Amino acid sequence: MNRPVRPGARGATRAFHHGLRVLSAAVALLLTSSLVDAQLFKLTREQLVEITADNPFDRFPDGRPKIPDALLERAKGLSAEEVWAVLPGKNYRNQWADGFEVLHPGLKMAGRAFTAQFMPTRPDIMGALTANATKAGIERYTHQYAIDQLQPGDVFVADMFGKRVDGPIVGDNLFYYIMKATKAGGLVVDGSVRDIEGLVGIKMPAYFRYAHPTPIREVMLTGINVPVRIGEATVNPGDLVFGDREGVYFVPPSLVQTILDTADVTHIHDEWTKLKFDEGKYKSSEIYGSPSDPALKKEYEDYLAKKLAELKAQRAAAK
């Protein structure tokens, strides 16, 4: 049976729906504003802290995690396999990128991610970017605006959407500037570079998809220190960027210490294993990956404890 609706109830219903529309509009405006601030420029400090909440270290003034220099130096002794040994077990399975041209294959890279996101130029978005930059007192909102903010220990990580022609993020002059600003931190670009003849003489790690003689054109800088995609990896500002001959890992700061400590054990294990092989009296299966004989197992455990204690003492003395 249909019940009659009281006049007051109709007014309350209209007021409720009006309030809901106002609330929805406010939320939409807030989301739109946040989107513009985040993706088309940069995150606020609070937003950056929120997406890197597990960071155990200090931060830069903008909120980007600041992995200590001493850990960056230790990370140069890692291998890709030692990083892999930890990340998947912590549910970080999308942190590896490969298929790069490697400028200096024998030079490992370890630094903090400074990210920049680029997109193909579109006039309406470019207009908003330029207007926002002008309001902020920025005269030239180009890739150099991001480059000029690099700090010692940074790796410039640029999502250039795989652009080859008209896509080189740097030539030898800007590459040299990055080397000086970051103290040879490094460059990773999902795109291209130019002036290879000049780049090879500059001792800084670099990973890029292509080399092409054209200058950068028809791109717009849509984000600084925002999450970016490099290949199949997701990169957060402040990640440890580790590169070797195989490719590049992007490591959340919260797992850096764990990876380094695990790698210490691996290095000592490998050292002991080779020493036993040098003796020439054991089959590989008796030593690697774990000694089968209880006496050898005890020998390894004593060796491991001794070497870990030595490392701890050396690092304490270096502080």
C-alpha positions as CSV (number, residue, x, y, z in Angstrom):
1,M,0.0,0.0,0.0
2,N,1.3,3.4,-0.9
3,R,1.6,5.8,2.0
4,P,1.0,9.6,1.5
5,V,4.1,11.7,1.7
6,R,4.0,14.5,4.2
7,P,4.7,18.0,2.8
8,G,7.6,18.4,5.2
9,A,9.1,15.1,4.1
10,R,9.2,16.4,0.5
11,G,11.1,19.4,1.6
12,A,13.6,17.3,3.6
13,T,14.1,15.0,0.6
14,R,14.7,18.0,-1.8
15,A,17.2,19.5,0.8
16,F,18.9,16.1,1.1
17,H,19.4,15.7,-2.7
18,H,20.5,19.4,-3.0
19,G,23.1,18.8,-0.3
20,L,24.3,15.6,-1.9
21,R,24.8,17.5,-5.2
22,V,26.7,20.2,-3.5
23,L,28.9,17.7,-1.7
24,S,29.5,15.8,-4.9
25,A,30.5,19.0,-6.7
26,A,32.9,19.9,-3.8
27,V,34.5,16.4,-3.9
28,A,34.9,16.6,-7.7
29,L,36.5,20.1,-7.4
30,L,38.8,18.8,-4.7
31,L,39.8,15.8,-6.8
32,T,40.3,17.9,-9.9
33,S,42.5,20.4,-8.0
34,S,44.5,17.6,-6.5
35,L,44.9,16.0,-10.0
36,V,46.2,19.2,-11.4
37,D,48.6,19.8,-8.6
38,A,49.8,16.2,-8.6
39,Q,50.1,15.0,-12.1
40,L,50.5,18.3,-13.9
41,F,53.0,19.8,-11.6
42,K,54.1,18.1,-8.4
43,L,52.8,16.5,-5.2
44,T,52.4,18.5,-2.0
45,R,54.8,17.5,0.8
46,E,51.9,15.7,2.6
47,Q,51.0,13.7,-0.5
48,L,54.6,12.7,-1.0
49,V,54.9,11.6,2.6
50,E,51.7,9.6,2.2
51,I,52.8,7.6,-0.8
52,T,56.2,6.9,0.9
53,A,54.9,6.3,4.4
54,D,57.1,3.3,5.0
55,N,60.3,5.4,4.6
56,P,62.5,4.9,7.7
57,F,65.0,7.7,6.8
58,D,65.1,11.5,6.8
59,R,63.4,13.5,4.0
60,F,64.2,16.4,1.8
61,P,62.1,19.6,2.4
62,D,59.6,18.5,-0.3
63,G,59.0,15.2,1.5
64,R,61.1,13.0,-0.8
65,P,62.9,10.2,1.1
66,K,66.6,10.7,1.7
67,I,68.4,7.4,1.8
68,P,71.7,8.0,3.7
69,D,74.8,8.4,1.6
70,A,76.6,5.6,3.5
71,L,73.9,3.2,2.3
72,L,74.1,4.5,-1.3
73,E,77.8,3.7,-1.2
74,R,77.2,0.2,0.1
75,A,74.6,-0.4,-2.6
76,K,77.3,0.0,-5.3
77,G,78.5,-3.4,-4.2
78,L,75.1,-5.1,-5.0
79,S,74.1,-7.2,-7.9
80,A,70.7,-7.4,-9.6
81,E,70.3,-10.9,-8.2
82,E,70.8,-9.8,-4.6
83,V,68.1,-7.2,-5.0
84,W,65.8,-9.8,-6.6
85,A,66.4,-12.1,-3.6
86,V,64.4,-9.8,-1.4
87,L,61.9,-7.8,-3.3
88,P,59.4,-10.4,-4.6
89,G,59.1,-11.9,-1.1
90,K,58.0,-8.5,0.1
91,N,55.4,-8.3,-2.7
92,Y,57.4,-5.8,-4.8
93,R,57.3,-7.6,-8.1
94,N,57.2,-4.6,-10.5
95,Q,60.5,-2.9,-9.8
96,W,62.8,-4.1,-12.6
97,A,63.4,-2.5,-15.9
98,D,65.8,-3.7,-18.7
99,G,66.4,-3.5,-22.4
100,F,68.4,-0.3,-22.1
101,E,71.5,0.9,-23.8
102,V,74.0,1.2,-21.0
103,L,76.5,4.0,-21.4
104,H,79.2,2.6,-19.0
105,P,78.6,-1.1,-18.5
106,G,81.3,-1.4,-15.9
107,L,80.0,1.5,-13.8
108,K,77.3,0.6,-11.3
109,M,74.6,3.1,-10.3
110,A,73.2,3.7,-6.9
111,G,71.3,6.9,-6.0
112,R,67.9,8.4,-5.0
113,A,65.2,8.7,-7.6
114,F,64.3,12.2,-8.7
115,T,61.4,11.5,-11.1
116,A,60.1,13.5,-14.0
117,Q,57.0,12.6,-16.1
118,F,56.7,13.8,-19.7
119,M,53.8,13.5,-22.2
120,P,53.3,14.4,-25.9
121,T,52.5,18.1,-26.2
122,R,48.8,18.9,-26.1
123,P,47.9,22.7,-26.3
124,D,45.1,22.8,-23.7
125,I,47.2,21.0,-21.1
126,M,50.3,22.9,-22.0
127,G,48.4,26.1,-21.5
128,A,47.4,25.1,-17.9
129,L,51.0,24.0,-17.2
130,T,52.4,27.3,-18.4
131,A,49.8,29.3,-16.5
132,N,50.6,27.4,-13.3
133,A,54.3,27.8,-13.8
134,T,53.9,31.6,-14.4
135,K,51.9,31.9,-11.1
136,A,54.7,30.1,-9.3
137,G,57.3,32.5,-10.8
138,I,58.8,29.9,-13.2
139,E,60.0,31.6,-16.4
140,R,60.7,28.4,-18.4
141,Y,58.8,25.3,-17.5
142,T,60.8,22.8,-19.5
143,H,62.8,19.7,-18.8
144,Q,65.6,22.0,-17.6
145,Y,63.4,23.2,-14.7
146,A,63.4,19.6,-13.4
147,I,67.1,19.1,-14.0
148,D,67.9,22.3,-12.1
149,Q,66.4,20.8,-8.9
150,L,68.7,17.8,-8.8
151,Q,70.7,17.2,-5.6
152,P,73.9,15.3,-4.8
153,G,73.2,11.5,-4.8
154,D,70.1,11.8,-7.1
155,V,69.5,9.7,-10.2
156,F,67.4,11.6,-12.8
157,V,64.6,9.2,-13.7
158,A,62.6,10.4,-16.7
159,D,59.5,8.8,-18.1
160,M,59.7,10.1,-21.7
161,F,57.1,7.5,-22.9
162,G,59.7,5.7,-25.1
163,K,60.1,8.7,-27.5
164,R,63.0,8.4,-29.9
165,V,62.8,11.2,-32.6
166,D,62.6,14.7,-31.0
167,G,62.9,13.0,-27.6
168,P,66.5,13.2,-26.3
169,I,66.3,14.3,-22.7
170,V,69.9,15.4,-22.7
171,G,73.0,15.9,-24.9
172,D,76.5,16.2,-23.6
173,N,76.1,19.7,-22.0
174,L,73.1,18.9,-19.8
175,F,74.5,15.4,-19.1
176,Y,77.6,17.1,-17.8
177,Y,75.5,19.4,-15.7
178,I,73.6,16.4,-14.2
179,M,76.9,14.8,-13.4
180,K,78.1,17.8,-11.5
181,A,74.8,18.5,-9.7
182,T,74.3,14.9,-8.6
183,K,78.0,14.0,-8.0
184,A,77.7,11.4,-10.8
185,G,74.5,10.0,-9.5
186,G,73.1,8.9,-12.8
187,L,70.4,9.0,-15.5
188,V,67.6,6.6,-16.4
189,V,65.3,7.6,-19.3
190,D,62.6,5.7,-21.0
191,G,63.4,7.5,-24.2
192,S,66.5,8.8,-25.9
193,V,69.7,10.9,-25.5
194,R,71.9,12.6,-28.1
195,D,75.6,13.5,-28.5
196,I,76.8,10.0,-27.6
197,E,80.3,10.9,-28.6
198,G,80.3,13.5,-25.9
199,L,78.5,11.4,-23.3
200,V,81.0,8.5,-23.3
201,G,83.7,10.8,-22.0
202,I,81.6,11.8,-18.9
203,K,82.0,9.2,-16.1
204,M,78.4,8.9,-14.9
205,P,76.0,5.9,-15.3
206,A,73.3,6.3,-17.8
207,Y,70.5,4.0,-19.1
208,F,68.5,4.9,-22.1
209,R,66.4,3.3,-24.9
210,Y,67.9,5.0,-28.0
211,A,70.4,7.6,-29.2
212,H,69.1,10.1,-31.8
213,P,70.6,13.3,-33.1
214,T,67.4,15.4,-32.9
215,P,66.8,17.9,-30.0
216,I,63.9,17.6,-27.6
217,R,60.6,18.9,-29.0
218,E,56.9,18.3,-28.8
219,V,56.9,17.1,-25.2
220,M,55.6,18.7,-22.0
221,L,56.7,18.2,-18.4
222,T,53.6,16.9,-16.6
223,G,55.0,15.9,-13.2
224,I,58.1,16.4,-11.0
225,N,58.7,13.9,-8.2
226,V,55.5,11.9,-8.8
227,P,55.3,8.2,-9.4
228,V,56.3,7.3,-12.9
229,R,56.5,4.2,-15.1
230,I,59.8,3.0,-16.6
231,G,59.3,0.0,-18.8
232,E,57.2,-2.4,-16.6
233,A,58.4,-0.8,-13.3
234,T,56.7,1.7,-11.0
235,V,59.1,4.3,-9.6
236,N,58.5,6.4,-6.5
237,P,60.4,9.6,-5.8
238,G,63.2,8.7,-3.3
239,D,63.5,5.0,-4.4
240,L,67.0,3.5,-4.4
241,V,67.9,3.3,-8.1
242,F,70.3,0.5,-8.6
243,G,71.8,-0.3,-12.0
244,D,74.3,-2.8,-13.3
245,R,75.1,-4.4,-16.6
246,E,71.7,-6.3,-16.6
247,G,69.3,-3.4,-16.0
248,V,67.8,-1.2,-13.3
249,Y,66.0,-1.9,-10.0
250,F,63.9,0.7,-8.2
251,V,63.9,-0.2,-4.5
252,P,61.6,1.3,-1.8
253,P,63.6,2.9,1.0
254,S,62.0,0.7,3.6
255,L,63.8,-2.4,2.1
256,V,67.2,-0.9,1.4
257,Q,68.7,-2.0,4.7
258,T,67.3,-5.5,4.5
259,I,68.7,-5.9,1.0
260,L,72.2,-4.7,2.0
261,D,72.3,-6.9,5.1
262,T,71.1,-9.9,3.1
263,A,73.8,-9.1,0.5
264,D,76.5,-9.1,3.2
265,V,75.6,-12.7,4.0
266,T,75.6,-13.6,0.3
267,H,79.0,-12.1,-0.3
268,I,80.5,-13.9,2.6
269,H,78.9,-17.2,1.6
270,D,80.2,-16.8,-1.9
271,E,83.7,-16.0,-0.6
272,W,83.7,-19.1,1.6
273,T,82.4,-21.3,-1.1
274,K,85.1,-20.3,-3.6
275,L,87.8,-20.8,-0.9
276,K,86.6,-24.4,-0.4
277,F,86.5,-25.0,-4.1
278,D,90.1,-23.7,-4.3
279,E,91.1,-26.5,-2.0
280,G,90.2,-28.9,-4.8
281,K,88.9,-31.7,-2.6
282,Y,85.2,-31.2,-2.6
283,K,82.4,-31.8,-5.1
284,S,80.2,-28.8,-5.8
285,S,77.2,-30.5,-4.2
286,E,79.2,-30.9,-0.9
287,I,79.7,-27.1,-0.6
288,Y,77.1,-25.2,-2.7
289,G,74.5,-24.0,-2.0
290,S,74.8,-25.3,1.7
291,P,77.4,-27.6,3.1
292,S,76.2,-31.2,3.6
293,D,78.7,-32.2,6.2
294,P,78.0,-31.0,9.8
295,A,81.6,-30.1,10.3
296,L,81.7,-28.0,7.2
297,K,78.4,-26.4,8.1
298,K,79.9,-25.4,11.5
299,E,83.0,-24.1,9.8
300,Y,80.9,-21.9,7.5
301,E,78.8,-20.6,10.3
302,D,81.9,-19.6,12.3
303,Y,83.4,-17.9,9.2
304,L,80.1,-16.0,8.6
305,A,79.9,-14.8,12.2
306,K,83.6,-13.6,12.1
307,K,83.2,-11.8,8.8
308,L,80.0,-10.1,9.9
309,A,81.6,-8.9,13.1
310,E,84.5,-7.5,11.1
311,L,82.1,-5.6,8.7
312,K,80.2,-4.1,11.7
313,A,83.5,-2.9,13.3
314,Q,84.7,-1.4,10.0
315,R,81.4,0.5,9.4
316,A,81.3,1.7,13.0
317,A,84.9,3.1,12.7
318,A,84.1,4.8,9.4
319,K,81.3,6.9,11.0
